[in-house]
Amino acid sequence: MARTGSSSGIGLFLLLTFGLSCVFYALVIATGHLGGAMGMYVTGLMWCPGIAALLTCRLRGEGPGRLGWRWGAWRWPWLAYLVPLGYAAVAYAIVWGTGLGGFGNPQFLGKIGQALGFGGAPAWLNTAVYLVLLGSVGMVRSLSTALGEEIGWRGFLAPALVARLGFTGGALVTGAIWAAWHLPILLFADYNAGTPWWFAMPCFVVLVLSSSVLMTWLRLRSGSLWPCAVMHASHNLFIQAFFTPITAPRGTITPYAIDEFGFVLPLVMVVVAVVFWLKRDALRGEATVTA
């Protein structure tokens, strides 16, 4: 956990994070899309907070133990893995059930079959196999990038801010900084699912603030950064690689309803965040208060 004194290293961490990130912002924006350099630019960007946290510890003469490296009880990573799958399923069930989007995008289903090499196998079988592979093998790849962010945001920053501001303030300020860190690629690259920036940005900010409450709770309750990395990886994986692409468009309204830049998922996540916030009294640790 972070020290509660005035010298917690927050300023140095933020300076290093945004300084390192500027290199990858420029590279991503120059290409115009997140797939620049076959995704290596965005991978570098996602590791900037983690590298900044490690450098901050080094420059301050601290060991990296404050970042929460221990694995802890298995129930927390499992909870972190399943919660995004749950809230995504609820959000997209609302989208499909209300006709804001349809389940079963033919183009995506065709790509799955072609990628798996199963030829004329039924769409349901291709989808099931893809989902199993995504949730296992795909999770390893997603975790390798999500970990870079979480070493910084939840390993270093969230406990330090909670120590100063209490759980609610620390979680929300961490989320606000996290959201601001995304803005250059949201505004100047293609980190968007097709909605105008003035609509996408509020939806994304609400989603990130809600996520920050969940992940800060997990960080403090488990004493580990790993559940946060697992939740981050699970969220990115299932929403970006399954629920969004398998949703068929139903007119121009669909982009406004789906993904991280539509309104349904952020609203569902607000409800989930409130549930976790109401359980803040269960938190333990020197940096934990229930404000």
BAGUTI-577298 format. One line per 10 residues: number of its first residue (from 1); their letters; for each residue x, y, z of N, C-alpha, C, CB. Coordinates in steps of 0.1 Angstrom, whole numbers. Glycine has a CB too. Layout:
<pts>
NUM	a	X/Y/Z/X/Y/Z/X/Y/Z/X/Y/Z; ... .
</pts>
This chain:
<pts>
1	martgsssgi	8/-12/0/0/0/0/9/13/0/-9/0/12; 3/23/-5/10/36/-6/12/42/8/3/45/-15; 23/50/9/25/58/21/15/69/21/40/62/22; 11/74/33/1/84/34/8/98/35/-8/82/45; 20/99/35/27/112/36/26/121/24/41/111/40; 32/133/24/31/142/13/39/137/1/35/156/17; 49/129/4/58/124/-6/54/110/-11/73/124/-1; 43/109/-18/38/96/-22/43/92/-36/23/95/-21; 49/102/-43/54/99/-57/43/101/-67/60/86/-57; 31/106/-64/21/107/-74/25/116/-85/8/112/-67 .
11	glfllltfgl	30/128/-82/34/137/-93/44/131/-102/39/150/-86; 54/125/-96/65/119/-105/59/108/-114/76/113/-96; 50/100/-108/44/89/-116/36/95/-127/35/81/-107; 28/105/-125/20/111/-136/29/118/-146/10/121/-130; 40/124/-142/49/131/-152/55/120/-161/60/139/-144; 60/109/-155/66/99/-163/56/92/-172/72/88/-154; 44/89/-167/34/83/-175/30/90/-187/21/80/-166; 27/103/-185/23/111/-197/35/115/-206/16/124/-192; 47/116/-200/58/118/-208/62/107/-217/70/121/-199; 62/95/-212/64/83/-220/53/80/-230/65/70/-211 .
21	scvfyalvia	41/83/-226/29/81/-234/29/90/-247/16/83/-227; 35/102/-245/35/111/-257/42/105/-269/42/124/-253; 52/97/-267/59/90/-278/49/82/-286/71/82/-273; 41/74/-279/32/64/-285/19/71/-290/28/53/-276; 15/82/-283/4/90/-288/8/95/-302/1/103/-279; 20/100/-304/24/106/-317/24/95/-327/38/112/-315; 29/83/-324/30/72/-334/16/67/-338/38/61/-328; 7/66/-328/-6/61/-331/-14/71/-339/-14/58/-318; -13/84/-335/-20/95/-343/-14/96/-357/-19/108/-335; -1/94/-358/5/95/-372/-1/85/-381/20/94/-371 .
31	tghlggamgm	-3/73/-376/-9/62/-384/-24/64/-385/-6/48/-379; -30/70/-376/-45/72/-376/-53/61/-370/-49/75/-389; -47/50/-366/-55/39/-360/-47/31/-351/-60/30/-372; -54/24/-342/-48/16/-331/-40/4/-336/-58/11/-321; -43/0/-348/-35/-11/-354/-22/-7/-360/-44/-17/-365; -18/5/-358/-5/9/-364/7/1/-359/-2/24/-360; 16/-2/-368/27/-11/-365/22/-25/-360/37/-5/-354; 11/-29/-366/5/-42/-362/1/-43/-347/14/-54/-366; -3/-32/-342/-7/-31/-328/4/-29/-318/-14/-44/-325; 16/-28/-323/27/-26/-313/28/-12/-307/40/-29/-320 .
41	yvtglmwcpg	23/-2/-314/22/11/-309/13/12/-297/18/22/-319; 1/6/-298/-8/7/-287/-4/-2/-275/-22/2/-292; 3/-13/-278/9/-21/-268/19/-13/-260/16/-34/-273; 28/-6/-267/37/3/-260/31/13/-251/46/9/-270; 20/19/-257/12/29/-249/7/23/-236/1/35/-258; 1/11/-237/-5/5/-226/5/1/-215/-13/-8/-230; 18/0/-219/28/-3/-209/34/9/-203/39/-12/-215; 31/21/-208/37/33/-202/34/35/-187/32/45/-210; 21/33/-183/18/35/-168/26/25/-160/3/33/-166; 27/13/-165/35/3/-157/50/6/-156/33/-11/-163 .
51	iaalltcrlr	55/10/-167/70/14/-167/72/26/-158/75/17/-181; 62/36/-159/63/48/-150/63/44/-136/52/58/-154; 54/35/-132/53/30/-118/66/24/-113/41/21/-116; 72/16/-122/84/9/-118/96/19/-117/88/-2/-128; 96/29/-126/106/39/-126/105/48/-113/106/48/-138; 92/51/-110/90/59/-98/95/52/-86/75/62/-97; 92/40/-84/97/32/-73/112/32/-72/92/18/-73; 118/30/-84/133/30/-85/139/43/-81/137/26/-99; 133/54/-87/139/67/-84/137/72/-70/132/78/-94; 127/67/-63/124/70/-49/131/61/-40/109/70/-47 .
61	gegpgrlgwr	138/51/-45/145/42/-36/136/32/-29/152/49/-26; 124/29/-35/115/20/-30/115/7/-37/100/26/-30; 112/-4/-31/111/-17/-38/97/-17/-45/112/-28/-28; 96/-26/-55/83/-27/-62/72/-34/-54/85/-34/-75; 75/-37/-41/65/-44/-34/52/-36/-31/70/-48/-21; 53/-23/-31/41/-15/-29/31/-16/-40/45/0/-28; 35/-22/-52/26/-23/-63/16/-35/-62/34/-24/-76; 17/-43/-52/8/-54/-50/10/-66/-59/-6/-49/-53; 22/-71/-59/25/-82/-68/20/-96/-64/40/-83/-70; 18/-97/-51/14/-111/-46/0/-115/-53/13/-111/-31 .
71	wgawrwpwla	-1/-127/-55/-13/-132/-62/-25/-132/-53/-11/-146/-68; -24/-136/-41/-35/-136/-31/-45/-148/-34/-42/-123/-32; -56/-147/-28/-66/-157/-29/-72/-158/-43/-78/-155/-19; -74/-170/-48/-79/-173/-61/-93/-167/-64/-79/-187/-64; -101/-165/-54/-115/-160/-56/-115/-147/-63/-123/-160/-43; -105/-139/-60/-105/-125/-66/-102/-125/-81/-95/-116/-58; -92/-132/-86/-90/-132/-100/-102/-138/-108/-78/-140/-104; -108/-149/-101/-120/-155/-108/-132/-145/-108/-124/-167/-100; -134/-138/-97/-144/-127/-97/-141/-117/-108/-145/-121/-83; -129/-113/-109/-124/-102/-118/-127/-107/-133/-110/-99/-116 .
81	ylvplgyaav	-125/-120/-135/-127/-126/-148/-141/-126/-152/-121/-140/-149; -150/-130/-143/-164/-132/-146/-172/-119/-146/-170/-142/-136; -169/-110/-138/-177/-97/-137/-178/-90/-150/-171/-88/-126; -168/-88/-158/-170/-82/-171/-178/-90/-180/-156/-79/-177; -177/-103/-180/-185/-112/-188/-200/-111/-184/-180/-127/-187; -202/-109/-171/-216/-107/-167/-222/-94/-171/-216/-109/-152; -215/-83/-168/-221/-70/-172/-222/-68/-187/-214/-59/-165; -213/-74/-194/-213/-73/-209/-225/-81/-214/-200/-78/-215; -227/-93/-208/-239/-101/-213/-252/-94/-210/-239/-115/-206; -253/-88/-198/-265/-80/-195/-267/-69/-204/-265/-75/-180 .
91	ayaivwgtgl	-257/-61/-207/-258/-49/-215/-262/-53/-230/-245/-41/-216; -256/-63/-235/-258/-67/-249/-272/-74/-250/-247/-76/-254; -276/-81/-239/-289/-87/-239/-300/-76/-240/-292/-95/-226; -297/-65/-234/-306/-53/-235/-306/-48/-249/-302/-42/-225; -294/-47/-255/-293/-42/-269/-301/-51/-279/-278/-41/-273; -298/-64/-277/-305/-74/-286/-320/-75/-284/-298/-87/-285; -324/-74/-271/-338/-76/-268/-346/-64/-272/-339/-78/-253; -340/-52/-272/-348/-40/-275/-347/-37/-290/-343/-28/-267; -339/-44/-298/-338/-41/-312/-328/-30/-315/-351/-38/-317; -320/-26/-305/-310/-16/-308/-299/-22/-316/-305/-10/-295 .
101	ggfgnpqflg	-297/-35/-316/-288/-43/-324/-293/-57/-324/-274/-42/-318; -287/-65/-333/-292/-78/-334/-281/-88/-331/-297/-81/-348; -284/-100/-326/-274/-110/-323/-271/-118/-335/-279/-119/-311; -258/-119/-339/-255/-127/-350/-251/-119/-363/-265/-137/-353; -240/-112/-362/-236/-104/-374/-230/-114/-384/-225/-94/-370; -237/-115/-396/-232/-125/-406/-218/-123/-410/-241/-125/-418; -213/-111/-412/-199/-109/-416/-190/-114/-405/-197/-94/-418; -193/-111/-393/-184/-116/-382/-184/-131/-381/-188/-110/-368; -196/-137/-382/-197/-152/-381/-189/-158/-393/-212/-156/-382; -190/-152/-404/-182/-157/-416/-167/-157/-413/-185/-150/-428 .
111	kigqalgfgg	-163/-146/-407/-148/-144/-404/-144/-155/-394/-145/-130/-399; -152/-158/-384/-149/-168/-374/-147/-181/-381/-160/-169/-363; -156/-185/-389/-155/-198/-396/-142/-199/-404/-167/-201/-404; -140/-188/-412/-128/-188/-420/-115/-188/-412/-128/-175/-429; -115/-181/-401/-103/-180/-392/-100/-194/-385/-104/-170/-382; -111/-201/-381/-109/-214/-375/-106/-225/-384/-122/-217/-367; -109/-223/-397/-106/-233/-407/-115/-245/-406/-92/-237/-406; -128/-243/-401/-137/-254/-400/-146/-256/-412/-145/-252/-388; -144/-248/-422/-151/-250/-435/-166/-248/-433/-149/-264/-440; -174/-258/-436/-188/-257/-435/-195/-260/-422/-194/-265/-446 .
121	apawlntavy	-187/-259/-411/-193/-262/-398/-204/-252/-395/-182/-261/-387; -214/-256/-387/-225/-247/-383/-220/-234/-376/-236/-254/-375; -227/-223/-378/-223/-211/-372/-222/-212/-356/-232/-199/-376; -232/-219/-350/-232/-220/-336/-220/-228/-331/-245/-228/-331; -215/-238/-338/-203/-245/-334/-190/-236/-335/-201/-258/-343; -189/-229/-347/-178/-220/-348/-178/-209/-337/-179/-213/-362; -190/-204/-334/-191/-194/-323/-187/-199/-310/-205/-188/-323; -191/-211/-307/-188/-218/-294/-173/-220/-293/-196/-231/-292; -167/-226/-303/-153/-228/-303/-145/-215/-302/-148/-236/-316; -149/-205/-309/-142/-192/-309/-143/-186/-295/-148/-182/-319 .
131	lvllgsvgmv	-155/-187/-288/-156/-181/-275/-148/-189/-265/-171/-182/-271; -147/-202/-266/-138/-209/-257/-123/-205/-259/-140/-225/-259; -119/-205/-271/-105/-200/-274/-103/-186/-269/-102/-202/-289; -112/-178/-271/-111/-164/-267/-109/-162/-252/-123/-155/-272; -117/-170/-245/-117/-169/-230/-106/-176/-224/-130/-174/-225; -98/-183/-231/-86/-190/-226/-73/-185/-232/-87/-205/-228; -70/-189/-244/-58/-185/-251/-58/-170/-253/-57/-192/-265; -70/-164/-257/-71/-150/-260/-68/-142/-247/-84/-146/-265; -72/-148/-236/-70/-141/-223/-56/-139/-220/-77/-149/-212; -47/-148/-224/-33/-147/-221/-27/-135/-228/-25/-159/-226 .
141	rslstalgee	-31/-133/-241/-27/-122/-249/-32/-109/-244/-31/-124/-264; -45/-109/-240/-51/-96/-235/-45/-92/-221/-66/-98/-233; -42/-102/-213/-36/-99/-200/-22/-93/-202/-35/-112/-192; -15/-97/-212/-1/-92/-214/-1/-77/-216/6/-99/-226; -12/-71/-222/-12/-57/-224/-19/-50/-212/-19/-54/-237; -30/-56/-207/-37/-50/-196/-28/-48/-184/-50/-58/-193; -19/-58/-182/-10/-57/-170/-2/-44/-170/-1/-69/-170; 2/-40/-182/10/-28/-183/3/-16/-177/14/-25/-197; -10/-15/-180/-17/-4/-175/-20/-5/-160/-31/-2/-182; -23/-17/-155/-27/-19/-142/-16/-19/-132/-34/-33/-140 .
151	igwrgflapa	-4/-21/-136/8/-19/-127/8/-4/-123/21/-23/-134; 4/4/-132/4/19/-129/-8/23/-123/6/26/-142; -20/21/-129/-32/27/-124/-37/21/-110/-43/25/-134; -37/8/-109/-42/2/-97/-30/-3/-88/-51/-9/-100; -19/-6/-94/-8/-10/-86/-2/2/-78/3/-16/-94; 0/13/-85/6/24/-79/-4/35/-75/17/30/-88; -11/40/-85/-19/53/-83/-31/51/-74/-23/58/-96; -39/41/-76/-52/40/-68/-49/40/-53/-60/28/-73; -40/31/-48/-38/31/-34/-32/44/-28/-28/20/-30; -24/50/-36/-18/63/-32/-29/74/-30/-8/68/-41 .
161	lvarlgftgg	-39/74/-40/-49/84/-40/-60/81/-29/-56/85/-53; -63/68/-27/-72/64/-17/-66/68/-3/-75/49/-17; -53/66/-1/-47/70/11/-50/85/14/-32/67/11; -50/93/4/-52/108/6/-67/112/6/-45/115/-6; -75/105/-3/-89/110/-6/-100/101/-1/-90/112/-20; -96/90/5/-106/80/8/-110/71/-4/-119/87/13; -118/61/-2/-121/52/-13/-128/58/-25/-129/40/-8; -139/66/-22/-147/72/-32/-138/82/-40/-159/78/-27; -132/91/-33/-124/101/-40/-112/95/-48/-119/111/-30; -106/85/-41/-94/79/-48/-98/71/-60/-87/70/-38 .
171	alvtgaiwaa	-109/64/-59/-113/56/-71/-117/65/-83/-125/47/-67; -125/76/-79/-130/85/-90/-118/93/-96/-141/94/-85; -109/98/-88/-98/106/-93/-89/97/-102/-90/113/-82; -86/85/-97/-79/76/-106/-86/73/-119/-77/62/-98; -99/72/-118/-107/70/-131/-106/82/-140/-121/67/-128; -107/94/-134/-106/106/-142/-93/107/-149/-109/118/-133; -82/104/-142/-68/105/-148/-67/94/-159/-57/103/-138; -72/82/-156/-72/71/-166/-80/75/-178/-79/59/-160; -92/81/-177/-100/86/-188/-92/96/-196/-113/91/-184; -86/106/-189/-79/117/-196/-67/111/-204/-74/127/-186 .
181	whlpillfad	-61/100/-199/-49/94/-206/-54/88/-219/-43/83/-197; -66/84/-221/-71/79/-233/-75/89/-243/-83/70/-230; -77/101/-239/-83/111/-248/-76/114/-261/-85/124/-241; -62/115/-261/-56/117/-274/-59/107/-285/-41/117/-272; -60/94/-281/-63/84/-292/-78/83/-294/-58/70/-287; -86/88/-285/-100/88/-287/-104/100/-297/-108/90/-274; -97/111/-295/-100/123/-303/-93/123/-317/-96/135/-295; -81/118/-317/-72/119/-329/-69/106/-336/-60/126/-325; -74/95/-331/-72/82/-338/-86/75/-339/-61/73/-331; -86/62/-341/-98/55/-344/-103/47/-332/-97/47/-356 .
191	ynagtpwwfa	-99/52/-320/-104/45/-308/-119/49/-305/-95/48/-295; -128/43/-313/-142/47/-313/-149/36/-321/-144/61/-319; -162/34/-317/-170/24/-325/-179/30/-335/-178/16/-315; -177/43/-338/-185/49/-348/-195/60/-344/-193/39/-355; -193/65/-332/-202/76/-328/-194/89/-327/-208/73/-314; -200/101/-328/-193/114/-328/-186/115/-314/-203/126/-330; -175/123/-314/-167/124/-302/-175/130/-291/-155/133/-305; -185/139/-294/-192/146/-283/-202/136/-276/-200/157/-289; -205/125/-283/-213/114/-277/-204/104/-271/-223/108/-287; -194/100/-278/-185/89/-274/-178/93/-261/-175/86/-284 .
201	mpcfvvlvls	-173/105/-260/-165/109/-248/-173/108/-235/-160/123/-250; -185/113/-233/-192/111/-221/-195/97/-217/-205/119/-221; -199/89/-227/-201/75/-225/-189/68/-220/-206/68/-238; -178/71/-226/-165/64/-223/-161/69/-209/-154/68/-233; -162/81/-205/-158/86/-192/-166/79/-181/-159/101/-191; -179/78/-183/-188/72/-174/-184/57/-172/-203/72/-178; -181/50/-183/-176/37/-182/-163/35/-175/-175/31/-196; -154/44/-177/-140/43/-171/-142/46/-156/-131/53/-178; -149/56/-152/-151/59/-138/-158/48/-131/-160/72/-136; -167/41/-137/-174/30/-131/-164/18/-130/-186/25/-139 .
211	ssvlmtwlrl	-156/16/-140/-146/5/-140/-136/8/-129/-139/4/-153; -132/21/-127/-122/24/-117/-127/21/-103/-119/39/-118; -140/23/-100/-146/19/-87/-145/4/-85/-161/23/-86; -148/-4/-95/-147/-18/-94/-133/-23/-91/-153/-25/-106; -124/-18/-100/-110/-22/-99/-103/-17/-86/-102/-18/-111; -106/-5/-82/-100/0/-69/-105/-9/-58/-103/14/-67; -117/-13/-58/-123/-22/-48/-115/-35/-48/-138/-24/-50; -114/-41/-59/-106/-53/-61/-92/-52/-56/-107/-58/-75; -86/-41/-59/-72/-39/-55/-70/-38/-40/-66/-26/-61; -79/-31/-34/-78/-30/-19/-83/-42/-12/-85/-18/-15 .
221	rsgslwpcav	-93/-48/-17/-99/-60/-10/-89/-72/-11/-113/-64/-16; -83/-74/-23/-74/-85/-25/-60/-82/-21/-74/-89/-39; -56/-69/-20/-42/-66/-17/-33/-69/-29/-37/-73/-5; -39/-71/-41/-31/-75/-53/-35/-67/-65/-32/-90/-55; -25/-64/-74/-29/-58/-87/-34/-68/-97/-17/-51/-92; -32/-81/-94/-36/-91/-104/-51/-92/-107/-31/-104/-100; -60/-91/-98/-74/-91/-101/-78/-79/-110/-82/-91/-89; -71/-68/-108/-74/-56/-117/-69/-59/-131/-67/-44/-111; -57/-65/-132/-52/-68/-146/-62/-78/-152/-38/-73/-145; -66/-88/-145/-75/-98/-150/-88/-92/-155/-78/-109/-140 .
231	mhashnlfiq	-94/-83/-146/-107/-76/-150/-105/-68/-162/-112/-68/-138; -94/-60/-163/-91/-52/-175/-90/-60/-187/-78/-44/-172; -83/-71/-186/-81/-80/-198/-94/-86/-202/-71/-91/-195; -102/-91/-192/-115/-97/-195/-125/-87/-202/-121/-103/-182; -125/-75/-197/-133/-64/-202/-130/-62/-217/-132/-51/-194; -117/-59/-219/-113/-57/-233/-116/-68/-242/-98/-53/-233; -113/-80/-238/-114/-92/-246/-128/-95/-250/-109/-104/-238; -137/-96/-240/-151/-100/-244/-159/-89/-251/-158/-105/-231; -157/-77/-247/-165/-66/-254/-159/-63/-268/-164/-54/-245; -146/-62/-269/-140/-57/-281/-139/-69/-292/-127/-52/-279 .
241	afftpitapr	-138/-81/-287/-136/-92/-296/-147/-102/-297/-124/-100/-292; -158/-100/-289/-170/-109/-291/-183/-101/-291/-170/-118/-279; -187/-94/-280/-200/-89/-280/-202/-78/-290/-202/-83/-266; -193/-69/-292/-195/-58/-301/-195/-63/-316/-184/-48/-300; -185/-71/-320/-185/-76/-334/-196/-86/-337/-172/-82/-337; -201/-93/-327/-212/-102/-331/-226/-96/-331/-212/-114/-320; -226/-83/-328/-239/-75/-328/-241/-70/-342/-239/-64/-318; -252/-73/-348/-256/-69/-362/-262/-55/-361/-265/-79/-369; -259/-46/-370/-264/-33/-370/-279/-33/-373/-257/-24/-380; -287/-24/-366/-301/-22/-368/-303/-7/-371/-309/-27/-356 .
251	gtitpyaide	-298/-3/-382/-299/11/-386/-288/19/-379/-313/17/-381; -290/33/-379/-279/42/-375/-279/42/-359/-281/55/-380; -289/37/-352/-289/37/-338/-279/28/-331/-303/34/-333; -275/17/-338/-267/7/-331/-254/12/-326/-264/-4/-341; -246/20/-333/-233/25/-327/-235/33/-315/-226/33/-338; -247/39/-314/-249/48/-302/-253/39/-290/-260/57/-305; -256/26/-292/-260/18/-281/-249/8/-276/-272/10/-285; -240/4/-285/-231/-7/-282/-217/-2/-279/-230/-16/-294; -209/-11/-274/-194/-9/-271/-192/1/-260/-188/-4/-284; -180/5/-259/-176/15/-248/-180/29/-251/-161/14/-246 .
261	fgfvlplvmv	-185/31/-263/-188/45/-268/-203/47/-270/-180/48/-280; -211/37/-267/-225/38/-267/-230/39/-253/-232/25/-274; -244/40/-251/-249/44/-238/-253/32/-229/-260/53/-240; -255/20/-235/-261/9/-227/-250/3/-217/-266/-2/-236; -239/0/-222/-228/-6/-213/-224/3/-202/-216/-10/-221; -222/16/-204/-219/25/-193/-230/25/-182/-216/39/-198; -242/25/-187/-253/26/-177/-254/13/-168/-267/28/-184; -252/2/-175/-251/-11/-167/-239/-11/-158/-250/-23/-177; -228/-6/-162/-216/-5/-153/-218/4/-142/-204/-1/-162; -225/15/-143/-228/24/-132/-235/16/-121/-237/36/-136 .
271	vvavvfwlkr	-245/8/-125/-252/-1/-115/-243/-10/-108/-264/-9/-122; -234/-17/-115/-225/-26/-109/-215/-19/-100/-217/-34/-120; -210/-7/-104/-201/1/-96/-208/5/-83/-197/13/-104; -220/9/-83/-228/12/-71/-228/0/-61/-242/17/-74; -230/-12/-67/-231/-24/-59/-217/-26/-52/-234/-36/-67; -206/-24/-59/-193/-25/-53/-190/-14/-43/-182/-26/-64; -195/-2/-46/-193/9/-37/-200/7/-24/-198/22/-44; -212/1/-24/-219/-1/-12/-212/-12/-3/-233/-6/-15; -203/-19/-9/-195/-29/-1/-182/-24/3/-194/-42/-10; -180/-11/3/-167/-5/6/-163/-7/20/-167/10/3 .
281	dalrgeatvt	-172/-10/29/-169/-12/43/-161/-26/45/-182/-12/52; -162/-34/35/-155/-47/36/-140/-46/33/-161/-57/26; -136/-34/29/-122/-32/25/-113/-32/38/-120/-19/17; -101/-36/36/-91/-36/47/-78/-31/42/-89/-51/53; -70/-25/50/-56/-21/46/-54/-7/51/-55/-21/31; -41/-3/52/-38/10/58/-42/21/49/-23/11/60; -44/19/35/-48/30/26/-63/30/24/-41/28/13; -70/22/32/-84/20/30/-92/28/40/-88/6/30; -101/37/35/-111/43/44/-124/42/36/-107/58/47; -135/45/43/-148/43/37/-155/56/33/-157/35/46 .
291	a	-148/66/31/-154/79/27/-162/78/14/-143/90/26 .
</pts>
